């Protein structure tokens, strides 16, 4: 009980009707379906290698999941929305891969499936990023840190190498 009292001091859940909650979950599923199709369609290096690099990286999905979680009515709804988002996105992506391209990437499905199962816990925590206090600041720094780490890798790949520093 003490932990929930401290979390309420960080951010208070808003009241939402059943209709708003259902619409919120359906929106997350729709976004997942659209992004799953888009990610699969641009997953061919011949189409555009920049889009392939963006879709293959973890950062873009963390960014979208962060937006979906912090703009939820409650941490519980954030967890449900993120699971619905990743579930629909991965289902569309790998159904297309398996049935249209006749390819079954087992290790990739396992990796992203584990991330989809863990994502509701992360979304529950991320919901508090829009709150007040030091805990909210630390939580909001987590996705930014992942994006910066991935950006550092891109810096090494695309900028010229200088030996004087």
N, C-alpha and C positions, 0 to 999 in steps of 0.2 A: 504494500500500500504506500510505503514511503517513496518508492521510486516513481510511481504514477503521480504522486503529488508534486514531486520535483519536475517531472516532465510537463505537467500542466502549467507550471511556472514558465517553462520555455515557450510553449505555444499551446493555445487552447483550441481544441477541435471545433469546427463550425457545425451548426445543425443543418442537416440536409434531409429533404424528403426522400421517400423510397424512389420516386420518379427521377429525382436528380441523381441519386446513386446509380440507378440502372442506366440512365443516359451517360453518366460518367464512365461506367464500365464498357458500355457499347462503343463509346468514343475511343477508348483505349484499344479495344479489339479492332475497330476500323483502322486506326492509325497503324496498328501492328500488321494488318493485312496489306495495307497500301505500302508500308515500308518493306515488308517481306517480299512483295512482288518487285518493288523498285530495286531492292538490293540484289535480287536474283537476276534481273534484267541487265543491270550494269556490272554484273560479276564476270564479265568477259573482257579481258584486257584489250581485245580488238575494238571494242566499242569506245571506251575511253579509260585509259589507265588511271587517271586521277580518281574517277568515281569508284573504280575497283579498290584502290588503296583506302578510300574513305570507308567503304562498306565492310572491308575486311578488318578494320581496326576496332578495338573494344571501346575507344573513346566516344565515338559517335553514338553508340548504343547507351553508354553511361549518361551522355548528355540528354538524350531523349527520355530515358528513364528518370533522370533527375527532374526534368521539367514536369513529367507526368506525376511524380510523387509529391513535389512541393505544391502543386496546384490541385491537390485533392482536399476533400473536406475533413478527413481525419487520417491518422496513421494506418488504421485498419483498412480503410478504403484505398489508401495509397498502395498497400501491400497487394490487395486484390487487383487493382488496376494494372500494376506492373506485371503480376503473374499472367493476367489476361493478355497484356501487350506482348510479352515475350512468347507466351504460348501460341498466340495467333500468328505472330511474325515467323517464328521457327517452323510452325506447321506448314504455312504457305510456302516458305522458302524450301524446305526439304521435301515436301510433296512434289513441288515443281522439279526439284533436282532428281528425285527418284523416278517419277512417272514420265516426265517429258524428256529429261536428259539421260535417263536410264543409268544413273550413277548413284551409288549409296556410300556417302562418306561417313562411315561409322564412327571414327574418332572425333570428327567435327560435331556430329550429332550428339555424341556423349558429352563433349566439352560444353556446348551451348545448352544442352539439356540440364546439366548440373548448374550452370549459371542461372537458368530459368527457375530452378527449384530454390536456389539461394536468394534470388532477387527480391522476393517479398520481405525478407528480413532487412535487406539493405534499404528497400523503399520505406519500410516502417521507420527506420532510423533517419533516412533522408528527409522525411516529412518535417522533422523538427529543425531543418536548416533555415527555414524562414521565420524562426522564432527569435527570442531575445536572449541575450546573455552569451557567455563564453562558450557554452556547450553548442549553441547554434552556430557560432563562428567556426568552431572546430569541425562540426559536421559539414558545413558548407564548403570547407576547404578540401574535403576528401575528393569529390569529383574533379575539382580544379587541379588537384595534384596529379590525378591520373591523366588528365588532358595535357598537363605540362610534361609529364614523363614521356608520353607518346610524341609530343612535339619536339622534345629533345632528340629523340631517335630520328625524326624527320630532318632535323637540322644537320645531323651527321650524314644523312643520305643525300641531301640536295645542295648543300653549300660547298664551295670549294675548300679544299684542305689547305690550311696555312700552318706552316711549321714554326712560325716565329712567336707563337703563344701557346 
